[in-house]
Amino acid sequence: MTYTELFIAVKNYLQNDFPDNTWTNVAGTGTTTSDGTEQINLFITQAEERIYNTVQIPPLRKNVTGVTSANNKYLSCPNDFLSVFSMAVIDGTGAYEYLLNKDVNFIRAAYPVPTDTGIPRYYALFGPTVISSIVTDELSFILGPTPDASYNVELHYYYYPESITVAADGRTWLGDNYSPVLLYGAMLEAYIFLKGEQDMMLAYKAKYDEAMAQLNRLGSGLERGDAYRDGQYRIAKVGP
């Protein structure tokens, strides 16, 4: 399902064009207009974030490499970072050393002296990155022990993929591979906005939950195993 198909489907299913809305701003000095496209895009993006925080599908993962600085125990997160999948330090021989996730308190207690250096073994989310005394919206890691040299770091992490509302070709992995959850998620958000009837709200919620269960079977089940390791999927026999 492309963005255009999704946009039209939301309108058709709910039989609502979400017409333009114009209102006067708080200061009373002008008006603001919001068209139906802006509203429907909001429904879609809210649905996407709800889905992405419920099921771990492969498109949520990203890979980047960075470099530590000698005698600096902090490492900035990518701008679109949400959470860690894995972090590894690559030594001079090219060998990967996967770091263990710990609390900041653990790292402070284990390596209380900043000059305790070596190849990092642990990491923790430290807090917002500070640049020129300005606290930014981005997070940073703290490493333990403090790196004794510059090391390449490979970070696999979770992020929000590009929304279907802004994709250049109007397509995303979710729209191409399992569109029902995106459609019913956007419809549910839209129907809440419309303050729709309770019985229809429950019907849309049931369809959304059914679609989420099927996507969860894919993302947390089928894509995490194979028949060689797990055996073929079988429906339990009934009767003799």
C-alpha positions as a Python dict, from the first residue, in 0.01 Angstrom:
ca = {
    (1, 'M'): (0, 0, 0),
    (2, 'T'): (143, 337, -104),
    (3, 'Y'): (90, 666, 78),
    (4, 'T'): (-170, 776, -178),
    (5, 'E'): (-361, 449, -141),
    (6, 'L'): (-349, 476, 237),
    (7, 'F'): (-460, 841, 231),
    (8, 'I'): (-760, 761, 10),
    (9, 'A'): (-849, 449, 210),
    (10, 'V'): (-865, 642, 540),
    (11, 'K'): (-1104, 894, 382),
    (12, 'N'): (-1319, 628, 217),
    (13, 'Y'): (-1342, 396, 516),
    (14, 'L'): (-1444, 680, 748),
    (15, 'Q'): (-1647, 864, 481),
    (16, 'N'): (-1487, 1192, 579),
    (17, 'D'): (-1275, 1429, 371),
    (18, 'F'): (-1135, 1603, 683),
    (19, 'P'): (-1195, 1949, 533),
    (20, 'D'): (-985, 2259, 597),
    (21, 'N'): (-999, 2412, 944),
    (22, 'T'): (-926, 2780, 1008),
    (23, 'W'): (-894, 2939, 1351),
    (24, 'T'): (-771, 3264, 1504),
    (25, 'N'): (-446, 3244, 1695),
    (26, 'V'): (-424, 3319, 2067),
    (27, 'A'): (-302, 3675, 2013),
    (28, 'G'): (-595, 3743, 1781),
    (29, 'T'): (-363, 3886, 1519),
    (30, 'G'): (-415, 3633, 1242),
    (31, 'T'): (-560, 3302, 1133),
    (32, 'T'): (-414, 2958, 1075),
    (33, 'T'): (-541, 2704, 825),
    (34, 'S'): (-498, 2328, 859),
    (35, 'D'): (-608, 2113, 567),
    (36, 'G'): (-720, 1753, 566),
    (37, 'T'): (-380, 1633, 445),
    (38, 'E'): (-211, 1764, 758),
    (39, 'Q'): (-466, 1591, 980),
    (40, 'I'): (-450, 1256, 803),
    (41, 'N'): (-69, 1267, 800),
    (42, 'L'): (-80, 1314, 1176),
    (43, 'F'): (-305, 1008, 1212),
    (44, 'I'): (-63, 804, 1001),
    (45, 'T'): (252, 912, 1186),
    (46, 'Q'): (90, 850, 1524),
    (47, 'A'): (-7, 501, 1407),
    (48, 'E'): (346, 435, 1282),
    (49, 'E'): (502, 528, 1615),
    (50, 'R'): (251, 313, 1803),
    (51, 'I'): (334, 16, 1577),
    (52, 'Y'): (710, 67, 1594),
    (53, 'N'): (699, 72, 1974),
    (54, 'T'): (500, -250, 1988),
    (55, 'V'): (669, -486, 1741),
    (56, 'Q'): (1040, -515, 1668),
    (57, 'I'): (1066, -554, 1293),
    (58, 'P'): (1396, -547, 1100),
    (59, 'P'): (1343, -200, 944),
    (60, 'L'): (1364, -50, 1294),
    (61, 'R'): (1733, -139, 1316),
    (62, 'K'): (2020, 65, 1180),
    (63, 'N'): (2398, 27, 1179),
    (64, 'V'): (2662, 297, 1213),
    (65, 'T'): (3031, 312, 1297),
    (66, 'G'): (3210, 569, 1508),
    (67, 'V'): (3545, 627, 1674),
    (68, 'T'): (3630, 671, 2040),
    (69, 'S'): (3881, 931, 2154),
    (70, 'A'): (4172, 839, 2378),
    (71, 'N'): (4114, 945, 2742),
    (72, 'N'): (3754, 1045, 2668),
    (73, 'K'): (3494, 810, 2818),
    (74, 'Y'): (3196, 968, 2641),
    (75, 'L'): (3056, 880, 2298),
    (76, 'S'): (2770, 1066, 2129),
    (77, 'C'): (2462, 878, 2009),
    (78, 'P'): (2337, 917, 1650),
    (79, 'N'): (2080, 1194, 1601),
    (80, 'D'): (1799, 947, 1529),
    (81, 'F'): (1890, 708, 1813),
    (82, 'L'): (1612, 545, 2019),
    (83, 'S'): (1772, 244, 2190),
    (84, 'V'): (2064, 4, 2157),
    (85, 'F'): (2052, -330, 1979),
    (86, 'S'): (2425, -401, 2026),
    (87, 'M'): (2756, -216, 2058),
    (88, 'A'): (3100, -354, 1975),
    (89, 'V'): (3453, -216, 1992),
    (90, 'I'): (3686, -326, 1711),
    (91, 'D'): (4048, -367, 1823),
    (92, 'G'): (4363, -326, 1615),
    (93, 'T'): (4339, -681, 1478),
    (94, 'G'): (3984, -629, 1355),
    (95, 'A'): (3835, -848, 1629),
    (96, 'Y'): (3494, -749, 1766),
    (97, 'E'): (3453, -709, 2142),
    (98, 'Y'): (3084, -673, 2229),
    (99, 'L'): (3023, -440, 2521),
    (100, 'L'): (2791, -521, 2809),
    (101, 'N'): (2515, -277, 2895),
    (102, 'K'): (2536, -148, 3253),
    (103, 'D'): (2405, 134, 3466),
    (104, 'V'): (2604, 456, 3494),
    (105, 'N'): (2652, 385, 3865),
    (106, 'F'): (2819, 53, 3786),
    (107, 'I'): (3069, 213, 3552),
    (108, 'R'): (3145, 494, 3798),
    (109, 'A'): (3200, 242, 4079),
    (110, 'A'): (3404, -3, 3870),
    (111, 'Y'): (3624, 269, 3719),
    (112, 'P'): (3617, 556, 3969),
    (113, 'V'): (3933, 717, 3836),
    (114, 'P'): (3902, 867, 3485),
    (115, 'T'): (4265, 775, 3415),
    (116, 'D'): (4179, 405, 3449),
    (117, 'T'): (4209, 333, 3079),
    (118, 'G'): (4192, 32, 2850),
    (119, 'I'): (3975, -116, 2579),
    (120, 'P'): (3610, -51, 2679),
    (121, 'R'): (3413, -347, 2817),
    (122, 'Y'): (3091, -178, 2931),
    (123, 'Y'): (2864, 104, 2824),
    (124, 'A'): (2563, 291, 2962),
    (125, 'L'): (2331, 564, 2845),
    (126, 'F'): (2468, 867, 3023),
    (127, 'G'): (2229, 1148, 2937),
    (128, 'P'): (2197, 1445, 2700),
    (129, 'T'): (2503, 1547, 2500),
    (130, 'V'): (2642, 1887, 2603),
    (131, 'I'): (2802, 2100, 2332),
    (132, 'S'): (2966, 2430, 2430),
    (133, 'S'): (2774, 2430, 2762),
    (134, 'I'): (2444, 2381, 2576),
    (135, 'V'): (2237, 2074, 2665),
    (136, 'T'): (2113, 1920, 2339),
    (137, 'D'): (1824, 1684, 2265),
    (138, 'E'): (2064, 1401, 2176),
    (139, 'L'): (2193, 1137, 2416),
    (140, 'S'): (2545, 1012, 2485),
    (141, 'F'): (2709, 693, 2611),
    (142, 'I'): (2960, 653, 2891),
    (143, 'L'): (3223, 380, 2844),
    (144, 'G'): (3415, 180, 3099),
    (145, 'P'): (3705, 178, 3124),
    (146, 'T'): (3800, 505, 2959),
    (147, 'P'): (3940, 426, 2611),
    (148, 'D'): (4320, 426, 2604),
    (149, 'A'): (4327, 482, 2229),
    (150, 'S'): (4104, 551, 1933),
    (151, 'Y'): (3885, 248, 1863),
    (152, 'N'): (3632, 189, 1592),
    (153, 'V'): (3286, 126, 1737),
    (154, 'E'): (3002, -49, 1559),
    (155, 'L'): (2657, 38, 1690),
    (156, 'H'): (2336, -141, 1595),
    (157, 'Y'): (2042, 60, 1721),
    (158, 'Y'): (1670, 115, 1695),
    (159, 'Y'): (1527, 425, 1528),
    (160, 'Y'): (1206, 540, 1363),
    (161, 'P'): (1218, 468, 988),
    (162, 'E'): (1112, 742, 749),
    (163, 'S'): (737, 794, 763),
    (164, 'I'): (533, 691, 462),
    (165, 'T'): (394, 1047, 465),
    (166, 'V'): (734, 1191, 358),
    (167, 'A'): (887, 901, 165),
    (168, 'A'): (991, 1022, -181),
    (169, 'D'): (826, 727, -356),
    (170, 'G'): (537, 704, -110),
    (171, 'R'): (646, 356, 1),
    (172, 'T'): (785, 201, 319),
    (173, 'W'): (862, -150, 437),
    (174, 'L'): (548, -153, 650),
    (175, 'G'): (325, -33, 367),
    (176, 'D'): (472, -286, 123),
    (177, 'N'): (484, -588, 354),
    (178, 'Y'): (198, -556, 600),
    (179, 'S'): (-35, -266, 527),
    (180, 'P'): (-343, -373, 732),
    (181, 'V'): (-182, -269, 1060),
    (182, 'L'): (-95, 71, 914),
    (183, 'L'): (-445, 121, 773),
    (184, 'Y'): (-632, 20, 1088),
    (185, 'G'): (-386, 209, 1307),
    (186, 'A'): (-443, 532, 1112),
    (187, 'M'): (-820, 475, 1106),
    (188, 'L'): (-826, 422, 1483),
    (189, 'E'): (-638, 749, 1540),
    (190, 'A'): (-873, 929, 1299),
    (191, 'Y'): (-1186, 787, 1461),
    (192, 'I'): (-1068, 903, 1803),
    (193, 'F'): (-1027, 1249, 1650),
    (194, 'L'): (-1381, 1230, 1511),
    (195, 'K'): (-1517, 1120, 1851),
    (196, 'G'): (-1688, 833, 1677),
    (197, 'E'): (-1945, 588, 1807),
    (198, 'Q'): (-1822, 350, 2076),
    (199, 'D'): (-1932, 32, 1897),
    (200, 'M'): (-1743, 128, 1580),
    (201, 'M'): (-1443, 233, 1788),
    (202, 'L'): (-1434, -115, 1939),
    (203, 'A'): (-1467, -271, 1594),
    (204, 'Y'): (-1171, -72, 1458),
    (205, 'K'): (-970, -151, 1772),
    (206, 'A'): (-1041, -523, 1728),
    (207, 'K'): (-921, -513, 1365),
    (208, 'Y'): (-611, -319, 1468),
    (209, 'D'): (-531, -567, 1748),
    (210, 'E'): (-577, -859, 1507),
    (211, 'A'): (-339, -698, 1258),
    (212, 'M'): (-85, -626, 1533),
    (213, 'A'): (-95, -988, 1646),
    (214, 'Q'): (-21, -1103, 1292),
    (215, 'L'): (263, -852, 1253),
    (216, 'N'): (403, -962, 1589),
    (217, 'R'): (399, -1322, 1467),
    (218, 'L'): (611, -1207, 1173),
    (219, 'G'): (848, -968, 1350),
    (220, 'S'): (896, -1156, 1679),
    (221, 'G'): (840, -1507, 1544),
    (222, 'L'): (900, -1602, 1182),
    (223, 'E'): (1185, -1356, 1124),
    (224, 'R'): (1374, -1481, 1432),
    (225, 'G'): (1401, -1847, 1341),
    (226, 'D'): (1396, -2106, 1063),
    (227, 'A'): (1275, -2460, 1002),
    (228, 'Y'): (1627, -2605, 1038),
    (229, 'R'): (1670, -2475, 1392),
    (230, 'D'): (1312, -2462, 1517),
    (231, 'G'): (1146, -2738, 1312),
    (232, 'Q'): (854, -2692, 1078),
    (233, 'Y'): (548, -2516, 1209),
    (234, 'R'): (265, -2757, 1278),
    (235, 'I'): (-96, -2722, 1385),
    (236, 'A'): (-169, -2958, 1672),
    (237, 'K'): (-362, -3270, 1571),
    (238, 'V'): (-713, -3303, 1701),
    (239, 'G'): (-853, -3643, 1772),
    (240, 'P'): (-694, -3984, 1712),
}
